[in-house]
């Protein structure tokens, strides 16, 4: 019971300290709104393009929201040595890091539904397979958060984490089937696409919104879960090696 009290208090502390600050709330709303407006309005295909663009805008909103916020929460606390005080909490390192990433997962999931709410005014949402869409959003948020954690524990400054994140985020935008199919990529780039976690989450979103998915939902979500576990374990290994004497 004490472990779960400590877990919930850490999550609530991060939400109050970082995620509920007016600049972060406004940024969390403005960023997906800007992406949504840019692609929905400037696509040149009218309202008929919205179902094809919605999965990509949702995924990008999650990716940038989670990785950007986690770069601040984890890297800043390590630099200010407040992370060391958290190690005194009566919980395991694994549960501690799940608590530190919980706020980012919630933030990314909330970001995802900003473009969904906008799209609801412009398209018929009744055809969306919500049973696949919602788990995909959550899994993308978890995978993106753990990717952000992996990056954050590898650097010592917030600006380094933000810069390093771009080496992962921007290739994902172009290689994960966000805005054009993987089948249209050059042959030598396709293996890279399937080595990126976002590819599998986006595939589920495309299938849930307009039926254009490549693999079965169960396979996509299973591979995405494997990426989540792998990134989390690698992050824990780096924390134990570099942050804990």
C-alpha positions in Angstrom: 0.0 0.0 0.0 2.8 2.4 0.9 4.4 1.8 -2.6 1.2 2.8 -4.4 0.7 5.9 -2.1 4.3 7.0 -3.0 3.6 6.2 -6.7 0.4 8.3 -6.8 2.0 11.2 -4.9 5.0 11.3 -7.4 2.6 11.3 -10.3 0.4 14.1 -8.8 3.5 16.1 -7.8 4.8 16.0 -11.4 1.4 16.9 -12.8 1.1 19.9 -10.5 4.7 21.0 -10.9 5.1 20.6 -14.7 2.0 19.6 -16.6 -0.6 21.9 -15.1 1.5 25.1 -15.5 -0.3 27.6 -17.8 2.6 27.6 -20.4 2.5 23.8 -20.7 -1.3 23.6 -20.9 -1.3 26.2 -23.6 1.5 24.5 -25.4 -0.2 21.2 -25.1 -3.3 22.6 -26.8 -1.6 25.0 -29.3 0.8 22.4 -30.7 -1.8 19.8 -31.8 -4.1 22.6 -32.9 -1.4 24.0 -35.1 -0.6 20.6 -36.6 -4.3 19.9 -37.1 -5.0 23.2 -38.7 -2.0 23.0 -41.0 -2.9 19.6 -42.4 -6.6 19.8 -42.3 -6.9 23.2 -43.9 -3.8 23.2 -46.2 -4.0 19.6 -47.5 -5.8 20.8 -50.7 -8.2 17.9 -50.7 -11.0 19.4 -48.8 -12.8 17.7 -46.0 -12.4 14.3 -47.6 -8.7 14.3 -46.7 -9.4 14.5 -42.9 -9.8 10.7 -42.3 -6.5 10.1 -44.0 -4.7 12.8 -42.1 -6.3 12.3 -38.6 -4.1 9.3 -37.6 -0.9 11.2 -38.5 -1.9 14.3 -36.7 -2.8 12.3 -33.6 0.5 10.4 -33.6 2.6 13.5 -34.1 0.8 15.3 -31.3 1.5 12.4 -28.9 5.2 12.0 -30.1 6.1 15.6 -29.6 4.1 16.1 -26.4 5.5 13.2 -24.5 9.2 13.4 -25.6 9.3 17.2 -25.0 7.8 17.1 -21.6 9.8 14.2 -20.3 13.0 15.9 -21.4 12.1 18.6 -18.9 10.8 16.5 -16.0 13.6 13.9 -15.9 16.6 15.8 -17.0 15.8 18.9 -14.9 15.3 16.9 -11.8 18.5 15.0 -12.3 20.5 18.2 -12.8 18.9 19.8 -9.7 19.6 16.6 -7.7 15.9 16.2 -6.7 15.9 12.8 -8.4 18.3 11.6 -5.7 15.7 12.4 -3.0 13.1 10.4 -4.9 15.3 7.4 -4.6 14.5 7.5 -0.9 10.9 6.7 -1.6 9.7 3.3 -0.3 9.3 1.9 -3.9 11.4 0.1 -6.4 13.3 1.9 -9.1 11.0 0.4 -11.7 7.9 1.7 -10.0 9.6 5.1 -9.4 10.3 5.5 -13.1 6.8 4.4 -14.0 5.6 7.2 -11.7 7.9 9.7 -13.3 6.6 8.8 -16.8 3.0 8.6 -15.8 2.3 12.3 -16.2 3.9 12.3 -19.7 1.7 9.4 -20.7 -1.4 11.2 -19.5 -0.3 14.4 -21.2 0.4 12.7 -24.5 -3.0 10.9 -24.4 -4.8 14.2 -23.8 -2.9 15.8 -26.7 -4.1 13.0 -29.0 -7.7 13.9 -28.5 -7.3 17.6 -29.4 -7.3 16.9 -33.1 -10.0 14.2 -32.6 -12.3 16.8 -31.1 -11.6 19.2 -34.0 -12.2 16.5 -36.5 -15.5 15.7 -34.9 -16.9 19.0 -36.2 -15.7 18.2 -39.8 -16.3 14.5 -40.4 -18.5 11.6 -39.4 -16.8 9.9 -36.4 -19.2 7.0 -36.3 -17.1 4.8 -38.6 -14.0 4.9 -36.4 -13.2 1.6 -34.6 -12.7 3.1 -31.2 -11.9 -0.4 -29.7 -8.7 -0.2 -31.7 -8.1 3.6 -31.8 -8.1 4.1 -28.0 -5.6 1.3 -27.2 -3.4 2.5 -30.1 -3.4 6.1 -28.7 -2.4 4.8 -25.2 0.3 2.5 -26.5 1.8 5.2 -28.7 1.8 7.5 -25.7 3.6 4.8 -23.6 6.1 4.0 -26.3 6.8 7.7 -27.0 7.2 8.4 -23.3 9.7 5.6 -22.8 11.6 6.8 -25.9 11.7 10.2 -24.2 12.9 8.6 -21.0 15.6 6.7 -22.9 16.9 9.9 -24.4 16.6 11.9 -21.2 18.7 9.5 -19.2 21.4 9.6 -21.8 22.1 13.4 -21.5 22.7 15.9 -18.7 21.0 19.1 -20.0 17.5 19.8 -21.0 18.5 21.4 -24.3 20.6 18.3 -25.1 17.6 16.1 -24.6 15.4 18.3 -26.8 18.1 18.3 -29.6 18.8 14.6 -29.3 15.0 13.9 -29.5 14.8 15.5 -32.9 17.1 12.8 -34.3 14.4 10.3 -33.5 11.3 12.4 -34.0 11.8 13.8 -37.5 12.8 10.5 -39.1 9.7 8.9 -37.6 7.5 11.6 -39.2 8.7 10.7 -42.7 9.4 6.9 -42.3 6.5 5.6 -40.2 3.7 5.9 -42.7 2.3 9.0 -41.1 1.5 11.1 -44.2 2.3 8.6 -47.0 2.3 4.8 -47.2 5.4 2.9 -46.3 5.0 1.0 -49.6 5.9 4.3 -51.4 9.3 4.5 -49.7 12.5 3.3 -51.4 13.3 -0.3 -50.7 16.4 0.5 -48.6 14.3 2.6 -46.2 11.5 0.1 -45.6 13.5 -1.9 -43.1 14.2 1.3 -41.1 10.5 2.0 -41.0 9.7 -1.4 -39.4 12.5 -0.8 -36.9 10.6 2.3 -35.5 7.9 1.8 -32.8 5.6 4.6 -34.2 5.1 2.6 -37.4 3.0 0.0 -35.6 0.9 2.5 -33.7 0.2 4.5 -36.8 -0.8 1.3 -38.6 -3.5 0.7 -36.0 -4.7 4.3 -36.2 -5.0 4.2 -40.0 -6.9 0.9 -39.8 -9.2 2.2 -37.0 -10.0 5.5 -38.9 -10.3 4.4 -42.5 -9.4 0.7 -42.7 -6.0 1.1 -44.4 -3.8 -1.0 -42.1 -1.0 -3.3 -43.2 -0.8 -5.8 -40.3 -3.4 -7.3 -37.8 -4.1 -5.0 -34.9 -3.0 -7.7 -32.4 0.5 -8.0 -34.1 0.9 -4.2 -34.2 0.0 -3.8 -30.6 2.2 -6.7 -29.5 5.2 -5.3 -31.3 4.5 -1.9 -29.9 4.3 -3.4 -26.4 7.7 -5.1 -27.0 9.2 -1.8 -27.9 7.8 -0.3 -24.7 9.3 -3.0 -22.5 12.6 -2.8 -24.4 13.0 1.0 -24.1 11.9 0.9 -20.4 14.5 -1.8 -19.5 17.3 0.0 -21.4 16.4 3.2 -19.6 16.6 1.5 -16.2 19.9 -0.1 -17.1 21.3 3.4 -18.0 19.9 4.9 -14.8 21.5 2.2 -12.7 24.8 2.5 -14.6 25.1 6.3 -14.9 22.9 7.9 -12.2 23.1 5.6 -9.2 26.6 5.2 -7.7 
